[in-house]
Amino acid sequence: MSSDLTTHRGHCHCRTVTWEIQAPAKLHIDECNCSICNLNGFQHIIVPKSKFTLLSGKDNITTYTFNSHIAQHYFCKTCGIESFYVPRSNPDGYSINFRCLERDNVEEYEIVPFDGLNWDTNAQKLAHLSKD
């Protein structure tokens, strides 16, 4: 995938929580089968924190954690959508839900299965994605 960065915007369902990221126009998306991702259909685009900007809705976000409490799952208080979060695999970055991304600047994308059920074996495969 291309390393040239472009601005992508996204939002929750009600558009109260909006954000933008700097990422390639050709996107790599991880589709995880862990307990929470499998239930909510989250498709991951992981970016460094420096490539993420929350544009609106800061006061309308609620947080959910479980197990290790490292991952910070952020949900819109109005519509309940998790459009981004801080992942356990990449606490120095954000995981963006591809399903919440506006597609205007997406040239192409590839969805790759990620085996999150076997977390201890596979988590390190994602660590590089949140590095500048």
C-alpha positions in Angstrom: 0.0 0.0 0.0 1.1 3.6 -0.7 2.9 5.6 2.0 1.7 9.0 0.7 -0.7 10.4 3.2 -4.1 12.1 2.6 -6.8 13.4 4.9 -9.7 11.1 5.6 -12.7 12.2 7.7 -15.1 10.1 9.6 -17.9 10.2 12.2 -20.3 8.3 14.3 -23.8 7.6 13.0 -25.4 10.8 14.3 -22.3 12.9 13.3 -21.8 14.3 16.8 -18.4 12.7 17.0 -16.3 13.7 14.0 -12.6 13.2 13.4 -9.9 13.2 10.7 -6.9 11.0 10.1 -3.8 11.2 8.0 -3.4 7.9 6.2 -2.7 6.5 2.7 -5.4 6.7 0.0 -4.8 3.0 -0.4 -5.7 1.4 2.9 -4.8 -1.8 4.7 -7.7 -2.8 7.0 -7.5 -5.5 9.7 -10.7 -7.4 10.4 -10.3 -8.9 13.9 -12.2 -11.9 15.3 -11.6 -11.2 19.0 -14.7 -11.1 21.3 -15.5 -7.4 20.9 -14.6 -6.8 17.3 -16.5 -9.9 16.2 -19.6 -8.7 17.9 -19.5 -5.1 16.7 -18.0 -5.5 13.2 -15.1 -3.1 13.8 -12.7 -3.0 10.8 -9.3 -1.5 11.9 -7.2 1.3 10.4 -4.5 1.9 13.0 -2.7 5.2 12.9 -0.3 7.0 15.3 -1.9 9.5 17.7 -0.1 12.3 15.8 -2.2 11.4 12.7 -5.6 11.6 14.4 -7.6 14.8 15.2 -10.9 14.8 17.1 -12.9 17.6 15.4 -16.1 17.5 17.5 -18.0 15.6 20.1 -15.3 15.3 22.9 -17.9 15.8 25.6 -20.3 13.3 24.0 -17.9 10.3 24.2 -18.1 7.6 26.9 -15.4 5.0 27.5 -15.6 1.2 27.9 -12.8 -1.0 29.1 -12.5 -4.7 29.9 -9.9 -7.4 30.8 -6.5 -5.6 30.9 -8.2 -2.1 30.7 -5.5 -1.0 28.3 -7.8 -0.6 25.3 -10.0 2.5 25.6 -13.2 1.9 23.6 -14.9 5.2 22.9 -18.6 5.4 22.1 -20.9 8.3 21.1 -23.3 8.8 24.0 -26.1 9.7 21.5 -26.0 6.9 18.9 -23.7 4.4 20.5 -21.3 4.0 17.7 -17.6 3.2 18.3 -15.9 5.0 15.4 -12.4 5.0 17.0 -10.6 3.8 20.1 -7.1 3.3 21.6 -6.3 -0.4 21.0 -4.4 -2.6 23.4 -2.0 -3.6 20.6 -1.2 0.1 19.9 -1.7 2.2 23.0 0.4 4.9 21.3 -2.2 5.2 18.4 -5.8 5.0 17.5 -7.8 2.4 15.6 -10.3 3.9 13.3 -13.4 1.9 12.3 -13.2 1.7 8.5 -17.0 1.5 8.5 -17.2 5.0 9.9 -14.8 6.5 7.3 -16.0 8.7 4.5 -14.8 7.2 1.3 -14.1 10.4 -0.7 -10.3 10.0 -0.5 -10.1 6.2 -0.5 -8.6 5.0 -3.8 -8.7 1.3 -2.8 -8.6 -0.9 0.2 -7.7 -4.4 1.3 -9.4 -6.1 4.2 -7.1 -8.7 5.9 -8.3 -11.2 8.5 -6.5 -10.8 11.9 -6.6 -13.6 14.4 -7.4 -11.7 17.6 -8.7 -14.8 19.3 -5.1 -15.9 19.6 -4.0 -12.5 20.9 -0.7 -13.5 22.6 0.6 -15.0 19.4 -0.5 -12.3 17.0 -0.6 -8.9 18.7 3.0 -7.9 17.8 2.1 -8.0 14.1 0.2 -4.7 14.7 2.7 -2.8 16.8 4.4 -1.0 13.9 1.2 0.5 12.7 1.0 3.3 15.3 4.6 4.5 14.8 5.3 7.8 13.1 
